[in-house]
Amino acid sequence: MDTLAEAPFSSLSGVARVLVHAGKLNGKAAEALVKTAAERKSSFVSALIAAGSVSASDLAHTLSGALALPVLDLTSVDAERLPRNVIDLKLVNQYQVVVLGKRGNRLFIGGADPTDQEAVERIKFATQLSPEWVIVEYDKLAKLLSASGTSASDAIESLADGDFDFDVTDDTTEQESAEPTAEVEDAPVVRFLQKMLIDAINARASDLHFEPYEYNYRVRFRVDGELREITQPPIAIKDKLASRIKVISRLDIAEKRVPQDGRMKLKFGNRAIDFRVSTLPTLFGEKIVIRILDPSSAKLGIEALGYEKIEKDRLLKAIQRPYGMVLVTGPTGSGKTVSLYTCLNILNQPGVNISTVEDPAEINLPGINQVNVNDKAGMNFAVALKAFLRQDPDIIMVGEIRDLETADIAIKAAQTGHMVMSTLHTNDAPTTLTRLLNMGVAPFNIASSVLLITAQRLARRLCEACKTTAEFPRDALKRAGYTDEDLDGSWKPYKAVGCSACNNGYKGRVGIYQVMPISEEVQRLILASGSALDLAAQAEKEGVRNLRRSGLVKVRAGATTLEEVISVTNE
């Protein structure tokens, strides 16, 4: 009995063509061996070696020359040091392969048949890695697999038995038991979803995108602000995967015509991580985006956010005031929520009453009263704010000031003895003041209530393991914003390189901030309806760095690259 498992005939015909083209086998002999392999339900390679038509060594080197792939002598490999728990034993046996190593997202596979495209696709789907073939001799591979079969079986565990589980609430459990779930209780789909979530957490991703198209289905992760494709699973799983996600996030699995929003929680070791789920009907199925809401991000401390000392001192001084308004601005995905929650976490003491209204609440913090906006029920920001003022609050956080009514109530709260924090979508701190004026807020209300505005961006942080200095012309550095004084000395910026520990030279993100206190001079400009340019010029006089200057400080400190700062601050 062949020690190697069976493999489909259609995926093995490539070896026969290579041998015929190389003159190692004539056409009739190749056809006979193909027929023999089909009758025995074995691989073409095993039939070829068994018939003695070509030696294992000759086959390996012929394939290597024809396909430009390396050959490895397995007798020089220590089997005990080979990676384990990477590919399921069934796939190892079915496709006659051995895992030789892993580097980044590349998986090096040893096999006697590098033309087996089905093996590549199955392994790619199962591991979410990019397989690369290394040719090995069939007889040595058979011996290795036969010797390691028992230990490999013991070592490889099913993904479903890992140290994580979905935590469903009573409502979710009730729905899951009430709905017909036969179609979603597909074990491979369940394991695939769990693996994607775990991989996303390990990759420090902020979002997962499950995207159906006419002829393919892809999964992408947003890591350090950039989307990257992770895998293309079979398109046949799209409906089962969508149903599985909907069940565990308390959504209606029968409704596929309108968008839906839900939440789910994953227990990952000792951590419990929340996910926000959004579904969207598209031409070829439901696109699903899962946002990872890791509560630990709000507990890192203000030092971890990347504020310079002067910026941190200004912010801490403002939020410790008994009343007033602190505003955080920036585009979507710039880290405004984490900054606000970091401030709330500092202020969260037993003697303080904190209430927040958000759309929706993304991070759960014990000791803080959090309210979700519900437009259908009439619970918007303004309604929630009015209710908060009757709840004896000390600190109020409004997820976003979107209209004049919300702005007026928030400002009145700030003027009547409450600390109010909120966000706006503006480019920088000075334009936030003109935005409030354009909304219709009276200048004297802005001047008397707003204490500080911080604008922010997130830039990718350089990997400490592989970053290296770069040569830039002095003129290019000056055009970017550096002064002659900045460029004195032997300082050089760093550039991204890339290694196995990072993502193209970057690992994580660092904040770039413009922290602008509202001084008496700025208040006078507000009362005089000064323009954003006038406000920016005054802030610069008072030592407030704009976003570009703050980014250049990060470049000088070696935290990020000049290209990254120019990209995120190029308004």
C-alpha positions in Angstrom: 0.0 0.0 0.0 1.3 3.4 -1.0 2.5 5.3 2.1 1.5 8.5 0.4 -2.2 9.4 0.2 -4.1 9.7 -3.0 -4.3 12.8 -5.0 -6.7 13.8 -7.8 -5.6 12.8 -11.3 -6.4 16.1 -13.0 -4.0 18.1 -11.0 -1.1 15.7 -11.8 -1.1 15.7 -15.6 1.5 18.4 -15.6 4.3 16.1 -14.6 3.6 13.8 -17.5 3.8 16.7 -19.9 7.1 17.9 -18.5 8.6 14.4 -18.8 7.4 13.9 -22.4 8.7 17.3 -23.4 12.1 16.5 -21.7 12.3 13.2 -23.6 12.3 11.2 -20.4 9.0 9.5 -21.3 7.2 8.8 -24.6 3.6 9.8 -25.1 2.2 6.2 -25.1 4.1 5.3 -21.9 2.8 8.5 -20.2 -0.8 7.7 -21.2 -0.5 4.2 -19.8 0.9 5.5 -16.5 -1.9 8.1 -16.3 -4.4 5.3 -16.9 -2.7 3.1 -14.3 -2.8 5.9 -11.7 -6.4 6.5 -12.4 -7.3 2.8 -12.0 -5.4 2.6 -8.7 -6.7 5.9 -7.5 -3.1 7.0 -6.8 -0.9 9.8 -7.9 0.8 9.9 -11.3 4.2 10.3 -9.5 3.7 7.2 -7.4 2.7 5.2 -10.5 5.7 6.5 -12.4 8.2 5.7 -9.6 6.6 2.2 -9.0 6.9 1.4 -12.7 10.6 2.3 -12.7 10.1 4.5 -15.7 12.1 7.4 -14.1 14.1 7.4 -10.9 13.0 9.7 -8.0 16.2 11.6 -8.3 16.0 12.0 -12.1 12.3 13.1 -11.8 13.2 15.8 -9.2 16.0 17.3 -11.2 14.1 17.2 -14.5 11.2 19.1 -12.9 13.6 21.5 -11.3 15.2 22.3 -14.7 11.9 22.6 -16.5 10.1 24.7 -13.8 13.0 26.6 -12.4 12.4 25.4 -8.9 15.0 24.4 -6.2 15.6 20.8 -5.2 16.2 19.8 -1.6 17.7 16.6 -0.3 15.5 15.5 2.6 18.2 13.3 4.1 20.0 16.5 5.1 16.9 17.8 6.9 16.3 17.1 10.6 12.7 16.0 10.7 12.3 17.0 14.3 13.0 20.6 13.5 10.5 20.9 10.7 7.5 23.2 11.5 4.4 21.5 12.9 0.8 22.5 13.3 0.9 24.4 10.1 -1.1 22.1 7.7 -3.7 19.6 8.7 -2.5 16.0 8.5 -5.2 15.2 6.0 -3.9 17.7 3.6 -0.3 16.6 4.2 -1.2 13.1 3.2 -3.6 13.9 0.5 -1.2 16.2 -1.4 2.0 14.4 -0.5 3.8 17.4 0.9 5.9 18.4 3.9 6.2 21.9 5.4 9.9 23.0 5.3 9.6 26.5 6.7 7.7 29.8 7.0 8.9 33.3 6.4 6.4 36.2 6.7 3.4 35.2 4.7 5.3 32.6 2.6 5.1 28.9 3.4 7.8 26.7 1.8 6.3 23.3 0.8 8.3 20.3 -0.1 6.7 17.9 -2.7 7.4 15.7 -5.6 4.8 17.2 -7.9 5.1 21.0 -8.1 2.4 21.1 -10.9 -0.3 20.3 -8.4 -2.3 23.5 -8.4 -5.1 22.1 -6.4 -2.7 21.4 -3.6 -1.5 25.0 -3.7 -5.1 26.4 -3.6 -6.2 24.1 -0.7 -3.0 24.8 1.3 -3.3 28.5 0.7 -7.0 28.5 1.9 -6.2 26.3 4.9 -3.2 28.3 6.1 -3.9 31.8 4.8 -0.2 31.8 3.6 1.3 31.8 0.1 2.8 28.4 -0.7 6.1 28.2 -2.5 7.3 24.8 -3.9 10.6 23.2 -3.2 11.0 19.9 -5.1 12.0 16.8 -3.1 12.6 13.3 -4.2 9.6 11.1 -4.0 11.1 8.1 -2.2 12.7 10.2 0.5 9.5 12.2 0.9 7.5 8.9 1.3 10.0 7.7 3.9 9.8 11.0 5.9 6.0 11.0 5.9 5.7 7.4 6.9 8.1 7.9 9.8 6.5 11.1 11.0 2.9 10.2 10.5 2.1 9.2 14.1 3.9 12.1 15.8 2.4 14.6 13.3 -1.1 13.2 14.0 -0.6 13.8 17.7 0.9 17.2 17.2 -1.7 18.8 14.9 -4.8 20.0 16.6 -8.1 21.0 15.0 -8.6 24.8 14.8 -12.0 24.4 16.5 -10.3 23.1 19.6 -8.1 26.1 20.1 -8.1 28.4 23.2 -10.9 30.7 22.0 -14.7 30.7 21.8 -17.5 33.0 20.9 -19.3 34.5 23.8 -23.0 35.0 23.0 -25.5 36.8 25.1 -28.8 35.3 26.2 -30.5 37.2 23.3 -28.0 35.7 20.8 -28.4 32.2 22.2 -32.2 32.5 21.9 -32.0 33.6 18.3 -29.4 31.0 17.4 -31.6 28.2 18.8 -34.7 29.6 17.2 -33.3 30.0 13.7 -32.8 27.0 11.4 -29.0 26.8 11.7 -28.3 23.6 9.7 -26.9 25.7 6.9 -24.4 27.6 9.1 -23.2 24.7 11.2 -20.7 23.8 8.6 -17.5 23.0 10.5 -15.0 24.3 7.8 -16.8 27.6 7.6 -16.9 27.9 11.4 -13.2 27.2 11.6 -12.4 29.5 8.8 -14.2 32.4 10.5 -12.5 31.8 13.8 -9.1 31.6 12.1 -9.7 34.9 10.3 -10.6 36.6 13.5 -7.6 35.2 15.4 -5.3 36.0 12.5 -6.7 39.6 12.4 -6.1 40.0 16.1 -2.5 38.7 15.9 -1.8 40.9 12.9 -3.1 44.0 14.9 -5.8 44.6 12.2 -8.5 47.1 12.9 -11.0 45.8 10.3 -11.8 42.6 8.4 -13.5 42.8 5.0 -15.4 39.8 3.5 -16.1 40.8 -0.1 -18.1 38.8 -2.7 -17.6 39.4 -6.4 -19.0 37.7 -9.5 -16.3 35.1 -9.9 -14.3 35.3 -6.7 -14.5 36.0 -2.9 -11.8 37.8 -1.0 -10.8 38.6 2.6 -8.8 41.7 3.4 -7.4 43.1 6.7 -6.8 46.7 7.4 -3.4 46.7 9.2 -1.8 50.0 10.2 -4.4 51.9 8.2 -3.8 50.0 4.9 -6.0 47.3 3.4 -4.2 44.1 2.3 -5.6 41.0 0.7 -5.2 37.9 3.0 -6.9 35.1 1.0 -9.4 34.2 -1.6 -11.6 31.4 -0.2 -14.0 29.4 -2.5 -16.9 31.6 -3.6 -19.3 28.8 -2.6 -18.8 29.6 1.1 -20.0 33.3 0.9 -23.6 32.6 2.0 -22.7 30.1 4.7 -20.1 32.5 6.1 -22.5 35.5 6.0 -25.1 33.4 7.8 -22.6 32.3 10.5 -21.5 35.9 11.2 -25.1 37.1 11.3 -26.2 34.4 13.8 -23.4 35.1 16.3 -23.9 38.9 16.0 -27.7 38.8 16.5 -28.7 39.8 13.0 -31.5 38.5 10.8 -30.1 35.8 8.6 -33.2 35.8 6.4 -32.8 39.5 5.6 -30.4 40.1 2.7 -31.8 43.2 1.1 -30.9 45.9 3.6 -27.8 46.8 5.6 -27.6 45.5 9.2 -25.4 46.3 12.2 -24.6 44.0 15.1 -21.9 43.0 17.6 -20.2 39.9 18.8 -17.5 38.9 21.3 -14.6 36.5 21.0 -12.9 35.0 24.1 -9.2 34.8 23.1 -7.3 33.2 26.0 -7.8 35.5 28.9 -9.0 38.3 26.7 -12.5 39.2 25.6 -12.6 41.2 22.4 -15.7 42.9 21.0 -16.4 43.1 17.2 -18.7 45.5 15.5 -20.4 43.9 12.4 -21.8 45.7 9.4 -23.5 44.0 6.5 -24.1 45.6 3.1 -26.1 44.0 0.1 -24.0 44.2 -3.0 -24.5 42.9 -6.6 -23.1 39.5 -5.8 -23.9 38.9 -2.1 -23.5 40.6 1.2 -20.2 42.4 2.0 -19.4 42.2 5.7 -17.0 44.4 7.5 -16.0 43.5 11.1 -14.4 46.2 13.2 -12.2 45.0 16.1 -12.9 46.8 19.3 -10.1 46.0 21.7 -10.8 47.7 25.1 -7.1 47.5 26.0 -6.4 50.2 23.4 -8.1 52.8 25.8 -6.0 51.6 28.7 -2.5 52.0 27.2 -2.0 55.4 28.8 -1.5 58.7 27.3 2.3 58.1 26.8 1.5 55.3 24.4 -0.4 57.6 22.0 2.7 59.5 20.9 2.1 63.0 22.4 5.2 65.1 22.8 5.7 66.4 26.4 4.4 69.9 25.7 1.4 68.6 23.9 0.6 66.1 26.6 0.9 68.7 29.3 -1.5 71.0 27.5 -4.1 68.2 27.1 -3.9 67.0 30.7 -4.2 70.6 32.0 -7.3 71.1 29.9 -9.1 67.9 30.8 -8.4 68.5 34.6 -10.4 71.8 34.4 -13.8 71.6 36.2 -15.8 72.8 33.2 -15.3 73.7 29.6 -15.1 71.9 26.2 -12.2 69.9 24.7 -12.6 68.9 21.0 -10.7 66.2 19.1 -10.7 66.5 15.3 -9.5 64.5 12.4 -10.7 62.3 9.6 -12.3 58.9 10.1 -9.7 56.3 11.3 -7.3 58.9 12.9 -7.7 57.6 16.4 -10.1 60.2 17.9 -12.1 57.7 19.9 -9.0 56.1 21.4 -7.7 59.6 22.4 -11.0 60.5 24.0 -11.3 57.3 25.9 -7.7 57.6 27.1 -8.7 60.9 28.6 -11.9 59.5 30.1 -9.9 56.6 31.6 -7.6 59.2 33.3 -10.7 61.0 34.7 -12.6 57.8 35.6 -12.6 58.0 39.4 -15.2 56.8 42.0 -16.2 60.3 42.8 -16.9 61.3 39.2 -20.0 60.8 37.1 -19.1 60.3 33.5 -21.7 59.8 30.7 -21.1 59.2 27.0 -23.4 59.1 23.9 -21.9 57.5 20.8 -23.0 56.1 17.4 -22.3 53.4 18.5 -20.2 52.9 21.7 -17.1 51.2 20.5 -15.1 50.6 23.7 -16.7 49.4 27.0 -15.2 51.0 30.1 -16.4 50.0 33.6 -17.5 53.0 35.6 -18.7 55.0 32.6 -22.4 55.3 31.6 -22.5 54.7 27.9 -25.5 55.4 25.6 -25.9 54.4 22.0 -27.6 56.7 19.5 -30.9 55.1 18.1 -32.4 57.4 15.5 -35.4 55.0 14.9 -36.4 55.4 18.5 -35.7 59.1 18.6 -32.5 58.9 20.6 -30.1 61.2 18.9 -27.1 63.2 20.3 -29.2 66.2 21.2 -31.9 64.1 23.1 -29.2 62.2 25.0 -27.4 65.4 25.9 -30.6 66.9 27.3 -31.1 63.7 29.4 -27.5 63.8 30.6 -28.0 67.3 32.1 -30.7 65.8 34.4 -28.4 63.0 35.5 -26.1 65.0 37.7 -23.1 64.6 35.4 -19.5 65.8 35.9 -18.1 64.8 32.5 -20.0 64.3 29.3 -18.6 62.8 26.1 -20.5 63.3 22.8 -19.4 61.0 20.0 -19.6 63.7 17.4 -21.0 67.2 17.0 -22.9 67.1 13.7 -25.5 69.9 13.9 -26.3 73.2 15.6 -28.7 71.7 18.1 -26.1 69.3 19.4 -23.4 72.0 19.4 -25.6 74.4 21.3 -26.5 71.9 24.0 -22.9 70.8 24.4 -21.7 74.4 24.8 -24.4 75.2 27.3 -23.4 72.1 29.3 -19.7 73.3 29.2 -20.8 76.8 30.4 -22.9 75.4 33.3 -20.2 73.5 35.2 -19.6 70.4 33.1 -16.5 69.1 31.3 -17.6 68.2 27.7 -15.5 66.3 25.3 -16.4 65.7 21.7 -15.2 65.2 18.1 -15.6 67.0 14.8 -14.4 66.1 11.3 -12.2 69.0 10.4 -8.6 69.1 8.9 -6.9 70.9 11.8 -7.5 72.8 15.0 -8.0 76.4 13.7 -10.6 75.2 11.1 -12.6 73.6 13.9 -13.4 77.0 15.3 -14.6 78.3 11.9 -16.6 75.2 11.4 -18.5 75.9 14.7 -19.0 79.5 13.5 -20.4 78.2 10.2 -22.7 75.9 12.0 -24.3 78.9 13.6 -22.8 78.8 17.0 -22.4 82.3 18.5 -18.8 83.5 18.6 -19.0 84.5 22.3 -20.3 81.0 23.2 -17.3 79.4 21.4 -14.8 81.8 23.0 -16.2 81.2 26.5 -16.6 77.5 26.4 -13.8 75.8 24.3 -10.6 75.2 26.2 -8.5 73.2 23.8 -8.7 71.6 20.4 -6.4 68.8 19.3 -6.2 67.7 15.7 -4.6 64.3 14.9 -3.4 61.9 12.3 -2.0 58.4 12.5 1.2 57.5 10.7 2.7 54.1 10.4 5.5 53.5 12.9 8.9 52.3 11.6 10.0 48.8 12.5 12.8 49.1 15.0 14.3 45.8 13.8 15.0 46.8 10.2 14.8 50.6 9.8 17.9 52.2 8.3 19.1 55.7 7.6 18.3 57.3 4.3 20.0 60.0 2.2 17.7 62.9 1.2 18.9 66.1 -0.5 18.9 69.1 1.8 16.5 71.0 -0.5 14.0 68.1 -0.4 14.0 68.2 3.4 13.5 72.0 3.4 10.6 71.7 1.0 9.1 69.2 3.4 9.2 71.8 6.2 12.5 71.5 7.9 14.5 74.7 8.7 18.2 75.2 8.4 18.4 74.9 12.2 16.6 71.5 12.1 19.2 70.2 9.6 22.3 71.3 11.5 24.4 68.3 12.7 24.7 64.8 11.5 21.0 63.8 11.8 19.5 61.7 9.0 16.0 60.5 8.5 15.2 56.8 8.5 13.5 54.7 5.7 11.4 51.6 5.8 13.1 48.3 4.7 10.9 45.3 5.7 11.6 42.1 7.5 9.8 39.0 8.9 8.7 40.9 12.0 6.9 43.8 10.3 4.7 44.9 7.4 6.9 46.4 4.6 9.1 48.1 7.2 6.3 49.4 9.4 4.9 48.0 12.7 2.0 49.7 14.5 1.1 53.4 14.2 2.1 56.6 16.0 0.0 59.7 16.5 0.7 63.1 15.1 -0.9 65.9 17.0 -1.7 69.6 16.8 -2.7 70.7 20.4 -4.1 74.2 20.4 -5.2 75.8 23.7 -7.7 78.7 23.4 -5.7 81.6 24.7 -7.0 85.1 25.3 -5.6 86.3 21.9 -7.4 83.4 20.1 -10.6 84.3 22.0 -10.3 87.8 20.7 -9.9 86.6 17.1 -13.0 84.3 17.6 -15.1 87.3 18.8 -13.8 89.3 15.8 -14.9 86.4 13.5 -11.3 85.9 12.5 -10.5 83.5 9.6 -8.9 80.1 10.0 -5.6 81.6 8.6 -5.7 84.3 11.3 -6.3 81.7 14.0 -3.5 79.4 12.6 -1.0 82.3 12.5 -1.8 83.3 16.1 -1.5 79.6 17.3 1.9 79.4 15.6 3.0 82.6 17.4 2.0 80.9 20.7 4.2 77.8 19.9 1.5 75.5 18.6 3.0 73.2 16.0 0.8 72.4 13.0 0.3 68.8 11.9 3.2 68.9 9.4 5.7 70.3 11.9 4.5 67.7 14.5 5.1 65.0 12.0 8.6 66.2 11.2 9.4 66.0 14.9 8.4 62.3 14.7 10.6 61.8 11.7 13.5 63.4 13.5 12.9 61.1 16.4 13.1 58.0 14.1 9.5 57.0 14.8 8.3 57.2 11.2 9.4 58.2 7.7 9.3 61.5 5.8 7.1 59.9 3.1 4.6 58.7 5.7 4.3 62.2 7.3 3.9 63.9 3.9 1.2 61.4 3.0 -0.9 61.9 6.2 -0.5 65.7 6.5 -0.8 66.6 2.8 -4.0 68.6 3.0 
